[in-house]
Amino acid sequence: MLLNLNILNLAIVKALQLDLTQGMTVLTGETGAGKSILLIALGLALGERATADYVRPNCKRAEIDLEFDLTAQPTALTWLQENDLDENQQCLIRRVVGSDGRSKAYINNRPVTLQTLQTFTRQLVEIHGQHAHLTLLESEEQRRLLDNYGKNSALLEQVNNCFRNWQAAQYELQQLQKKRNEDEQREALLRYQLDELQDLNLAQFDFTALSDTHRKLANLDQILSVGQNELDTLYEADKSVHRLLKNSLKALTHLLQFAPELNTVNALLNEAQIQIEEAAYELRHFLESQEADPAQLQELEQQIGVLQDLSRKHHVKPDELLAFQQRLENELEQINSCGERIAELEQLTANYQNAYIPFASELSAQRQKSAKKLQQHISQMMKELGMPNGEFLIDVTALVSDTPKLNGNDSVIFLISANVGLPPKPLAKVASGGELSRISLAIQVTTANDKTTPTMIFDEVDSGIGGGIAEIVGQKLRQLSGNRQVLCVTHLPQVAAQAHQHLYVEKQHHADMTASQVRLLNDEERVIETARMLGGVELTENTLAHAREMLFKKREH
């Protein structure tokens, strides 16, 4: 439970320390005294969004500290341990809001994210705002209340896991199907282009080699003419290089007997003669092997022409056609694999849907069962709260569809019949403001009995009621505090009189500054405050006596 609340520089609160106890605690005070600031402080400490407006003027920051006793909360203690935030079973929560609007959150003096703070504090405190009856009109809130009452969280999580898996697979399937439709024309074009390229068997064509061979055949006459002329010059003519070299070698060899120094020259010339002979032999062999082939030349020209036409058509170089063909093949393979993935996803969505159906059916049955119990309890509570002819019904209708949906396939609608003989209608259409407040309170008190949250806060949820009904409301809240801590902001003396602890909120004026203070009332002060709440500018003996009677009567129960 919540042991202590400390506030520093929050709006009109300069400094406040509040110790709280088990049981029922009420907060009362004049309108505008600052009761809402306490709830704002609690909300911030529990993880609500913060703004710079919350910081007291001329202050750098506001700070809210909460201390909890988790002795009876093993689940919360386990959560702290699993998240490395435990500190000898101590639980301190701190929220700091800067004048720049930035905020920081801490659990046991360790910084945490706002989401982490919210996840943890939901296990500790539940706040019922004064406008809870408005959210009660929303179908999603009605569904949530029923599932909480029926303890359907585990089953609901299974349903939603199946739904999320199905949704993810379904989304991917729809995207791929859309892409598949868009790719159909592309696939036809790819197949046409590939057929054209594959018919050529591009792998057997080397455009560079083809071009080289074509160039050689096209210039064969020049090759033979020039080659034969050079063969004559090197070897076969009367004054060929070979003959002249041979004569020079013969003359120099004769001189070696007189000038042995010419041995090197002689050796070089001898090597040159050999090289000339080999070059002439190779050139002759090459020339003899060459033969004009007009048919081959024509075929090469045709092949090169086809390749050049294709390269221009596909905007690539001729020697890049094979790589281009491979890219087309890869793209076509991806399109085909898209079809395979579609088949896989169709099977996946079917599997997730088949897994979803039994969970959703079980959840629907659980809701039907819980709805019968809850509507009986709330109807009884409505009668106790001054609606003797009121009947509360919960319509749980399974939608005729196997398509998975978040939170199951049920429509949950709260119905009300305020008078005998009138058919029940949706809550939003028949309940007046006062009736709605009482119905809301009946639902909150009824469903709260099945919750494990150790601290519950009610913010003027008793608005719109009074008299004997208000006393019953106070009794119900006091009963609720039997095994938990209940904090209630109220303007009704009948409710305040039921509290174990009474806190009074008041404004104090100092110079040019105003600040709210909260103090614990003793027995006599409670009598005076209860009398003030009963009404009247002046507190008469009758009013005070009435207040004492209310407080004394409360102690007898």
C-alpha positions in Angstrom: 0.0 0.0 0.0 1.0 3.7 -0.3 2.7 4.8 2.9 3.9 8.2 2.2 3.5 11.1 -0.4 5.9 14.0 -0.6 5.3 16.9 -2.9 7.7 19.8 -3.6 7.0 22.9 -5.7 4.1 21.4 -7.6 1.6 24.1 -8.8 0.2 25.7 -5.6 1.8 23.2 -3.3 5.1 24.4 -2.0 5.9 21.5 0.3 3.7 18.7 1.5 4.4 15.4 3.3 1.5 13.1 3.8 1.4 9.8 5.7 -1.3 7.3 4.8 -2.7 4.2 6.5 -4.5 1.1 5.6 -8.3 1.3 5.3 -10.4 4.2 3.9 -9.0 7.8 3.8 -11.0 10.7 2.6 -9.8 14.1 1.3 -12.1 17.0 1.7 -11.9 20.8 1.5 -13.5 23.8 0.0 -13.8 24.1 -3.8 -10.5 25.2 -5.2 -8.5 24.3 -2.1 -6.2 22.1 -4.1 -7.7 18.5 -3.8 -7.1 18.0 -7.5 -3.4 18.9 -7.1 -2.9 15.8 -4.9 -4.4 13.6 -7.6 -2.2 15.3 -10.2 0.8 14.6 -8.1 -0.2 11.0 -7.8 -0.8 10.7 -11.5 2.6 12.2 -12.3 4.3 9.9 -9.9 2.5 6.9 -11.5 3.7 7.9 -15.0 1.3 10.4 -16.5 2.7 13.0 -19.0 4.2 16.1 -17.5 4.4 19.8 -18.6 6.3 22.8 -17.4 2.9 24.3 -16.1 3.0 21.9 -13.2 6.1 23.5 -11.7 5.5 26.2 -9.1 6.3 29.7 -10.3 9.9 30.8 -9.8 11.1 27.3 -9.1 13.5 25.1 -11.2 11.6 21.9 -10.7 8.8 20.0 -9.0 9.3 16.7 -7.3 6.9 14.0 -6.2 8.0 11.0 -4.0 6.0 7.9 -3.1 6.8 5.2 -0.7 5.1 1.8 -0.9 4.9 -1.2 1.4 5.1 -4.3 -0.8 5.0 -6.8 2.0 1.7 -8.2 0.7 2.6 -7.8 -3.0 4.8 -10.6 -4.0 4.1 -10.1 -7.7 5.3 -6.5 -7.5 8.4 -7.6 -5.6 9.2 -10.2 -8.2 8.8 -7.6 -11.0 11.4 -5.4 -9.2 13.8 -8.3 -8.9 13.4 -9.3 -12.5 14.1 -5.8 -13.6 17.1 -5.3 -11.2 15.2 -2.6 -9.3 14.7 -4.3 -6.0 16.2 -2.7 -2.8 15.6 -4.8 0.3 11.8 -4.9 -0.3 11.7 -1.2 -0.3 9.8 0.7 -3.0 10.5 4.4 -3.6 9.2 6.2 -6.6 10.3 9.6 -7.6 9.3 11.9 -10.4 11.0 15.2 -11.2 9.6 17.7 -13.6 11.8 20.6 -14.7 10.7 24.1 -15.5 11.6 23.3 -19.1 9.0 20.6 -19.2 11.4 17.7 -19.2 11.0 15.0 -16.6 12.8 12.1 -15.0 11.5 9.0 -13.2 13.1 6.8 -10.7 12.3 3.5 -9.0 14.4 2.9 -5.9 16.7 5.7 -7.0 17.4 4.1 -10.4 16.4 6.0 -13.5 13.6 4.3 -15.5 11.6 5.2 -18.6 8.1 6.5 -18.3 6.8 3.3 -19.9 8.6 1.2 -17.3 7.2 3.3 -14.5 3.7 3.0 -15.9 4.0 -0.8 -16.2 5.1 -1.2 -12.6 2.7 1.3 -10.9 -0.3 -0.3 -12.6 0.2 -3.1 -10.2 0.1 -0.8 -7.2 -2.5 1.9 -7.7 -5.8 2.2 -9.6 -7.4 5.6 -10.1 -11.1 6.1 -10.7 -11.7 9.6 -12.0 -14.8 11.7 -11.5 -15.5 11.4 -15.2 -15.3 7.6 -15.2 -19.0 7.4 -16.0 -18.2 9.0 -19.4 -15.6 6.4 -20.4 -18.1 3.8 -19.3 -20.2 4.7 -22.3 -17.5 3.4 -24.6 -17.8 -0.2 -25.8 -14.1 -0.9 -25.4 -14.3 0.2 -21.8 -17.3 -2.1 -21.2 -15.5 -5.0 -22.8 -12.4 -4.3 -20.6 -14.5 -4.2 -17.4 -16.1 -7.5 -18.2 -12.8 -9.2 -19.0 -11.2 -7.8 -15.8 -14.1 -9.1 -13.8 -13.9 -12.5 -15.5 -10.1 -12.7 -15.0 -9.7 -13.3 -18.7 -6.3 -11.7 -19.1 -4.4 -15.0 -19.8 -7.0 -16.2 -22.4 -7.3 -12.7 -23.9 -3.5 -12.6 -24.4 -3.6 -16.0 -26.2 -6.4 -14.6 -28.4 -4.5 -11.4 -29.2 -1.2 -13.3 -29.8 -3.0 -15.4 -32.5 -4.6 -12.2 -33.8 -1.3 -10.3 -34.1 0.4 -13.3 -35.8 -2.5 -13.6 -38.2 -2.5 -9.8 -38.8 1.2 -9.7 -39.6 1.0 -12.6 -42.0 -2.2 -11.3 -43.6 -0.6 -7.9 -44.1 2.5 -9.4 -45.8 0.2 -11.6 -47.9 -1.9 -8.6 -49.1 1.2 -6.7 -49.9 2.7 -9.5 -51.9 -0.6 -10.2 -53.7 -0.7 -6.6 -54.6 2.9 -6.7 -55.8 2.1 -10.0 -57.7 -0.7 -8.3 -59.6 1.6 -5.4 -60.5 4.3 -7.9 -61.6 2.2 -9.9 -64.0 2.8 -7.5 -66.9 6.5 -7.3 -65.9 6.7 -11.1 -65.8 5.3 -11.3 -69.4 7.9 -8.8 -70.6 10.7 -10.6 -68.9 9.7 -14.0 -70.4 9.6 -12.4 -73.9 13.0 -10.8 -73.4 14.5 -13.9 -72.0 13.2 -16.1 -74.7 14.8 -13.8 -77.3 18.2 -13.8 -75.4 18.2 -17.5 -74.5 17.5 -18.5 -78.1 20.8 -17.0 -79.0 22.7 -19.1 -76.4 24.8 -16.0 -75.5 27.1 -18.1 -73.4 28.7 -19.5 -76.6 29.4 -16.0 -78.0 32.3 -13.9 -77.1 31.7 -10.6 -78.7 35.3 -9.5 -78.4 36.6 -12.7 -80.0 33.9 -12.4 -82.8 35.0 -8.8 -83.5 38.6 -9.8 -83.6 38.0 -12.7 -86.0 35.8 -10.5 -88.2 38.4 -7.8 -88.3 41.0 -10.3 -89.4 38.9 -11.9 -92.2 37.8 -8.4 -93.4 41.5 -7.4 -93.8 42.9 -10.7 -95.0 44.0 -9.4 -98.5 46.1 -6.7 -96.8 47.5 -9.2 -94.3 48.6 -11.6 -97.1 50.0 -8.8 -99.3 52.0 -7.1 -96.6 53.0 -10.4 -95.0 54.4 -11.8 -98.3 56.3 -8.6 -99.0 57.9 -8.7 -95.5 58.7 -12.4 -96.0 60.6 -11.5 -99.1 62.4 -8.6 -97.4 63.5 -10.8 -94.5 64.4 -14.0 -96.2 63.5 -14.8 -99.8 64.7 -11.8 -101.9 68.2 -11.7 -103.4 69.1 -8.9 -101.1 67.0 -10.1 -98.1 68.0 -9.3 -94.6 68.9 -12.9 -94.0 71.4 -12.9 -97.0 72.9 -9.6 -96.0 73.3 -10.7 -92.4 74.9 -14.0 -93.6 77.4 -12.1 -95.7 78.3 -9.8 -92.7 78.7 -12.8 -90.4 81.0 -14.5 -92.9 83.2 -11.4 -93.3 83.5 -10.8 -89.5 84.2 -14.5 -88.8 87.3 -14.1 -91.1 88.5 -11.2 -89.0 88.3 -13.1 -85.7 91.8 -14.5 -86.3 93.1 -10.9 -86.3 90.7 -9.3 -83.8 89.3 -11.8 -81.3 87.6 -8.9 -79.6 84.9 -9.2 -82.3 83.7 -12.5 -80.8 80.8 -10.7 -79.1 79.7 -9.0 -82.3 79.9 -12.2 -84.1 77.8 -14.0 -81.5 75.1 -11.4 -81.6 75.0 -11.5 -85.4 74.8 -15.3 -85.3 71.9 -15.1 -82.9 70.2 -12.5 -85.1 70.5 -14.8 -88.1 68.8 -17.6 -86.2 66.0 -15.3 -85.1 65.5 -14.0 -88.6 65.2 -17.6 -89.9 62.6 -18.5 -87.2 60.6 -15.3 -87.8 60.6 -16.0 -91.6 59.5 -19.6 -90.9 56.6 -18.5 -88.7 55.5 -15.8 -91.1 55.6 -18.3 -94.0 53.6 -20.8 -92.1 51.0 -18.2 -91.1 50.6 -16.9 -94.7 50.3 -20.4 -96.1 47.5 -21.2 -93.5 45.4 -18.2 -94.4 42.5 -18.7 -96.7 39.7 -16.3 -97.6 36.3 -17.5 -96.4 33.4 -15.2 -97.6 30.8 -17.4 -96.0 32.4 -17.3 -92.6 32.8 -13.5 -92.9 29.2 -13.1 -93.8 28.1 -15.3 -90.8 30.3 -13.3 -88.5 28.8 -10.0 -89.7 25.3 -11.5 -89.2 26.1 -12.6 -85.6 27.7 -9.3 -84.7 24.8 -7.4 -86.2 22.3 -9.4 -84.1 24.3 -8.7 -80.9 24.6 -5.0 -81.7 20.9 -4.8 -82.4 20.1 -6.5 -79.0 22.5 -4.2 -77.2 20.9 -1.1 -78.6 17.4 -2.5 -77.8 18.3 -3.2 -74.2 20.6 -0.2 -73.8 23.7 -2.2 -72.8 27.0 -2.8 -74.5 27.2 -6.0 -76.6 29.7 -7.6 -74.3 27.2 -7.0 -71.4 24.3 -8.9 -72.9 25.0 -12.1 -71.0 25.1 -10.3 -67.6 21.9 -8.5 -68.6 20.3 -11.9 -69.3 21.3 -13.1 -65.9 19.8 -10.1 -64.2 16.5 -10.7 -66.0 16.6 -14.4 -64.9 17.2 -13.3 -61.3 14.3 -10.8 -61.4 12.0 -13.5 -62.9 13.1 -15.9 -60.2 12.2 -13.3 -57.5 8.8 -12.9 -59.0 8.4 -16.7 -59.0 9.6 -16.9 -55.4 7.0 -14.2 -54.5 4.4 -16.7 -55.6 6.0 -19.4 -53.4 6.0 -16.9 -50.4 2.3 -16.2 -51.1 1.5 -19.9 -50.9 3.4 -20.0 -47.6 1.6 -17.0 -46.2 -1.8 -18.4 -47.2 -1.0 -21.5 -45.2 0.3 -19.4 -42.3 -2.7 -17.2 -42.1 -4.9 -20.3 -42.2 -2.9 -21.9 -39.4 -3.1 -18.7 -37.2 -6.8 -18.4 -37.9 -7.4 -22.0 -37.0 -5.4 -21.5 -33.7 -7.4 -18.3 -33.0 -10.9 -19.8 -33.4 -10.9 -22.2 -30.3 -9.3 -19.5 -28.1 -11.9 -16.9 -29.2 -14.7 -19.4 -28.7 -13.4 -20.2 -25.2 -13.1 -16.5 -24.4 -16.7 -15.9 -25.7 -18.0 -18.7 -23.4 -16.1 -17.2 -20.5 -17.6 -13.8 -21.2 -21.1 -15.2 -21.3 -20.6 -16.9 -18.0 -19.0 -13.8 -16.3 -21.6 -11.5 -17.8 -24.4 -13.4 -16.0 -22.7 -13.1 -12.6 -21.6 -9.5 -13.1 -25.0 -8.2 -14.2 -26.7 -9.8 -11.2 -24.2 -8.1 -8.8 -24.5 -4.7 -10.5 -28.3 -4.9 -10.6 -28.3 -5.6 -6.8 -25.8 -2.8 -6.2 -28.0 -0.4 -8.3 -31.0 -1.3 -6.0 -28.9 -0.5 -3.0 -27.9 2.8 -4.6 -31.5 4.0 -5.0 -32.6 2.5 -8.3 -35.1 -0.2 -7.0 -36.5 -1.0 -10.4 -33.1 -0.8 -12.2 -31.9 -3.8 -14.1 -28.4 -4.1 -15.5 -27.7 -6.5 -18.4 -24.6 -7.3 -20.4 -25.2 -8.4 -23.9 -22.3 -10.5 -25.2 -22.9 -11.3 -28.9 -20.4 -13.4 -30.9 -20.0 -11.9 -34.3 -20.7 -14.2 -37.2 -17.2 -14.2 -38.6 -14.1 -16.4 -38.2 -11.8 -13.5 -39.2 -9.5 -12.9 -36.2 -10.1 -9.6 -34.4 -8.3 -7.9 -31.5 -9.8 -8.9 -28.2 -11.9 -11.6 -29.7 -15.0 -11.8 -31.9 -17.5 -10.5 -29.3 -19.6 -7.4 -29.1 -20.0 -6.4 -25.4 -22.8 -3.9 -24.7 -24.0 -2.7 -21.3 -27.8 -2.4 -21.2 -30.0 -0.7 -18.6 -33.7 -0.8 -17.8 -34.5 1.9 -15.2 -38.2 1.1 -14.9 -40.3 -2.0 -14.8 -41.8 -2.9 -18.1 -39.3 -1.0 -20.2 -37.0 -3.0 -22.5 -33.3 -2.7 -21.8 -31.4 -0.3 -24.0 -27.7 0.6 -24.3 -26.4 2.6 -21.3 -25.6 5.7 -23.3 -29.2 6.1 -24.5 -31.2 5.8 -21.4 -29.3 6.8 -18.3 -29.5 10.3 -17.0 -26.5 12.0 -15.5 -27.3 11.1 -11.9 -28.3 7.6 -12.8 -25.1 7.2 -14.8 -23.0 8.3 -11.8 -24.6 5.7 -9.6 -24.4 3.0 -12.2 -20.7 3.8 -12.7 -20.1 3.6 -9.0 -22.0 0.3 -8.8 -19.8 -1.1 -11.5 -16.6 0.2 -10.0 -17.3 -1.1 -6.5 -18.5 -4.4 -7.8 -15.6 -5.1 -10.0 -13.1 -3.7 -7.5 -13.8 -6.6 -5.2 -12.1 -9.0 -7.6 -9.0 -6.9 -8.2 -5.7 -7.3 -6.4 -4.6 -3.7 -6.7 -3.6 -2.7 -3.1 -4.5 1.0 -3.4 -7.6 2.4 -5.1 -8.3 6.1 -5.5 -11.8 7.5 -6.1 -12.0 11.1 -7.3 -15.5 12.5 -6.6 -17.1 9.4 -8.2 -20.0 10.1 -5.8 -21.0 13.3 -7.6 -24.7 13.5 -8.5 -26.0 11.6 -5.5 -26.9 12.5 -1.9 -29.0 11.7 1.1 -29.4 8.1 2.1 -27.8 6.9 -1.1 -24.6 8.8 -0.3 -24.5 7.0 3.1 -24.7 3.6 1.3 -21.9 4.7 -1.1 -19.8 5.5 1.9 -20.5 2.2 3.4 -19.6 0.4 0.2 -16.3 2.2 0.0 -15.5 1.4 3.6 -16.3 -2.2 3.0 -14.0 -2.1 0.0 -11.2 -0.9 2.2 -11.4 -4.0 4.3 -8.6 -5.7 2.4 -7.0 -2.7 0.6 -6.2 1.0 0.9 -9.0 3.3 -0.4 -8.4 7.0 -0.9 -11.5 9.0 -1.8 -11.9 12.7 -2.7 -15.4 13.6 -1.8 -17.8 16.5 -1.1 -20.4 14.3 0.7 -20.4 14.2 4.5 -22.1 10.8 4.4 -19.1 9.4 2.6 -16.5 11.3 4.7 -18.0 10.0 7.9 -17.3 6.4 6.9 -13.5 7.0 6.6 -10.9 5.6 8.9 -8.7 8.7 8.2 -9.8 12.2 7.3 -7.5 14.6 5.5 -8.4 18.2 5.0 -7.1 20.3 2.2 -6.9 24.1 2.6 -5.3 27.1 1.0 -3.0 29.3 3.0 -2.0 32.8 1.9 1.4 34.2 2.6 2.3 37.7 1.3 1.8 37.5 -2.4 1.9 33.7 -2.6 -0.8 31.0 -2.1 -0.1 27.5 -1.1 -2.2 24.4 -0.4 -1.7 22.4 2.8 -3.1 19.1 3.9 -3.5 18.1 7.5 -4.9 15.1 9.3 -8.0 15.9 11.3 -8.5 14.7 14.9 -11.9 13.6 16.1 -13.2 17.1 17.0 -11.9 18.6 13.8 -13.7 15.8 11.9 -16.9 16.8 13.5 -16.5 20.4 12.5 -15.5 19.5 8.9 -18.4 17.1 8.6 -20.8 19.8 9.9 -19.4 22.2 7.3 -20.0 19.7 4.6 -23.6 19.3 5.8 -24.2 22.9 4.9 -24.8 26.3 6.3 -22.5 29.3 6.7 -22.7 29.1 10.5 -22.2 25.8 12.3 -25.2 25.4 14.7 -25.4 23.0 17.6 -27.9 21.0 15.5 -25.5 20.7 12.6 -22.6 19.7 14.9 -24.9 17.2 16.7 -25.9 15.7 13.3 -22.2 15.4 12.4 -21.3 13.7 15.7 -24.2 11.3 15.1 -23.0 10.4 11.7 -19.4 9.8 12.9 -20.6 7.8 16.0 -23.0 5.7 13.8 -20.1 4.9 11.5 -18.0 3.6 14.4 -20.9 1.3 15.4 -20.7 -0.6 12.1 
